[in-house]
Amino acid sequence: MANTHFGFKTVNESDKASKVRGVFDSVASKYDVMNDLMSGGLHRAWKAYTIVVSGAREGSRVLDVAGGTGDLALAFAKKVGLQHGMGQVVHTDINEAMLRVGRDRLMDAGFAVPTMVCDAEKLPFADGHFDVVTVAFGLRNMTHKEAALSEMARVLKKGGKLLVLEFSKVAKPLEKAYDWYSFSVLPKLGSLVAGDAQSYQYLAESIRMHPDQETLKQMMLQHGFAHVDIHNMTGGVVALHVGIKV
């Protein structure tokens, strides 16, 4: 059986999904609060930019992969005109605890959005169904990233967009400060707010193991996308990769 990475640890491929599930089961209830604290609220701007770049409009069909607590799904629901019976948004994640938080958020806002537990590597949707697919801060947790990218390409229409918003490689001058923050501050913050230092240690490690901007671009080009643009934000702390399906 092949091995893969879980943070800096080497684990059996068959064990990674359950380990990742354990992380998000633990932090689901505090996930949004921690996002605000960790990023100083910047995650909201990163996601708002993603919505704009998506080009989604009234009537668009959107799939949110690894959609977690539903902030992107909610923004897309407003964008595609769900309140007027237009468009479609499907909210998915492999983690049920995160989906429950997201489903409640969507329902509280008045949107009955399909919310489904599913694996990004085996999406249960027809070929060419969606105009836009998004995955925000989820790709790095997937065991077989290439398989997930191929599946996301499969369910997109020709000319459709995949938007991958993910932590990436920071600019050189920021590296030392970013490492100190990631490995000294984040676990302590996780312990104080979420009662879980270990999950935020994993977060810092998983970011370091994720492909850098150019490597991810090449992966997307090799798995169904004809053109990929990279939008670096906050000095490369986060990058938005926008792929156009062949």
N, C-alpha and C positions, 0 to 999 in steps of 0.2 A: 504493500500500500504506500502511495506517495506521501511525502511530507509537505507542509506549507508553513507559513509564518502566522503566529498569533502574537502581535507585537514583536518583541525581540526573541520570543521563544519559538522553537521548532516543534510543531505538533502534527499529528496525523491529519490528513485532509478531511477524513470523515468526522473528526472531532471539532473542526474550526467553527462550523455554523452553530453548534450548541454552546461553545464558549462565547462567541459573539452574542448569542441570544441571552446568555447569563449576564453579560455586561449591561445590555439595554433593559433587561428585566429589572435590574438593580437601580438604574438611574431614570427610568421613564417618568416618574412623578416629579422629578426635579430637573428634567432635561432642559426645558425652556428657560427656567431661572438660571441654570448653569451656563447656557449659551449666552445669555445677556451678560453675565458676570465675566465669563472667560474672554469674550470678544469686546467688552465695553459697549455692547449694543451694535457693533459693526455687522454682525451676521444678518441683521435686518436689511442693511444697505446692500450687502452682497446678494441677498435673495431678491430684493427689489430690482436690482440690476439684471439678474437672471430672467425675471419675468418680462422686463422690457425687451431684452435681446431675443427672447423666445419668438417674438412676433405673433404670439397667440392673440386671437381676436374673437369677436362674437361668432359662434358656430364652430370654433376649433374643437378638435378632439385631443385631449391631453392625458397622458399617463404619467403619474408621479411614482417612480420606483424608489423604494426605501424611504417612503414619504413620512414615516414616523409620526410626529405630533401634528402634522397636517397644516403647517403654516403656508407652504407652497400650494398645496391643494386648495386651500381657502382663497388664496390670492388668484389662482387660476379660475376658480369657480365664479368669481366676480368678473374676471376678464372675458370669459367665453360666453357670458350671459345666461348662466344657469337659472338665475332668478326669473328670467323671461322664457324659460323652456328651451334655451338654445345651447348648442355645444354639448360637450361631455368631458367630465373629469373623473378619472379612476385613481383612487388612493390605495397604494399597496405597500406592504412591508413584510419581511419574513418574521418580524417580531410582534406577537399579539399584544403585549403590554403597551408598546409604543402606539400601535394602531388604535387601541381603545382610547388613549388620550386624544389622538387625532380625530377619531370619530366623534367624540364628545364635543371637541372644539368646533367641528364642522356643523354638527346638529344645533349647538348653542347659537351659531351664527345664522341658522335657518337654511342650511344646505344639506339635502339628502344625497350625499355623494357615495357611490359604491366604494366600499372599503373592504379590501381583500388581503388575506394572508397568502402570500405567494413568494416563491423563490425567483429572483431575478435571472437565474441561469436557466429557468424553465417557465417562461411567461405563458399563462393560459389564455392568450389572445390570438386572434386571426392575423395572418400576414397583412401588412400594409394598412392597418386600421387607424393608426393615430397620426396626427399632424405634428405633434410635439411629444417628446419623452424627456423627462427630467430625472436626474438622480443627484441629490444634494447631500454631501457628506456621508455617502453610503457605499460608493464603489470600493473604497479602500478596505472595507470589511468583508468583501466578497471573496470566496475561495478561488474561483476561476474567473478572473476579470474578463478574459477574452471571450469566454462563453456568454457572460452577461452582456458584453458589448454587442456580440453577434445577435443575441435575442432581442436587444433593444432596437438594433437595426432592422431585424426581421419584421417587427410589429409597426414600424414606421412606414408611411407612404413614401414613394419616390419623391425626393426633394424635401422630405420632412427633416426636422431638426432634433438632434439629441443634445441636451445641455448637461454637462457633467460639472457640477460645482464641488470642489474638493480642496482640502488643505494640500499645499504643494511645497516646492523648494523655495525658501526665502532668499532674497538678495544677500550677497556675501557680507556687507556691512552689518546686517541684522542677525547673523547666525548666532553669535555668542549670547546676545541678549535673549534671543528667541529660545535657545537651548536652556538657558537659566530659567526663563519663565515656564517653559514646558515641563521641565523635570523637577523644579523646586517649588514653583507656585501652584501649578494646576493640581497636583495630587493633594496638597494641603487644602486648597479651595474645595476640592471634591469631598474631602473628609469632613470639613466644617459644614458645608451646605447640603451635600447629598448623603453624607455618612458613608462614603465609599471612595477611599483614596486609590484603590487598586484599579478601578475602572478608568480613572483619569490618567493613571500611569500607562495603562494600555492605549488610551487615546494618543498620548504623546509618542509612544513607541510605534503605533500603527501609521502615524503620519510620516515618520522617518522611513518606514518600509514601503510606502506607496511610491509608484513611479513618478519621476519628476515630469515637468511640463512637456518636454520634447519626447520623452519615452511614451507618455500616455497618448500624445498626438499620433505617434507612429502606430501604437496599438489600435487606435480608432481607424486609421487609414487602412490597416490590414484586416479590419473586421466590419466592413460594410459601408464605410464613409468615404466619399470622394474628396471632400474638402473639410479641413479642420482649422478653426481659428482659436488662438489662445488669448484670453483676456486676464492678465495678471492684476491682482488687487492687493492693496495694503502690502506692497513690497514683495509680493509673491507668497505671502502667508496663505493666500487662497488664489486659486486659478479657476476660471470658467473656460472649459473647452466646449466649443460649439461645432458639432459635426453635422454635415449635410449628407443625407443618404444618397447613395449612387442611384 
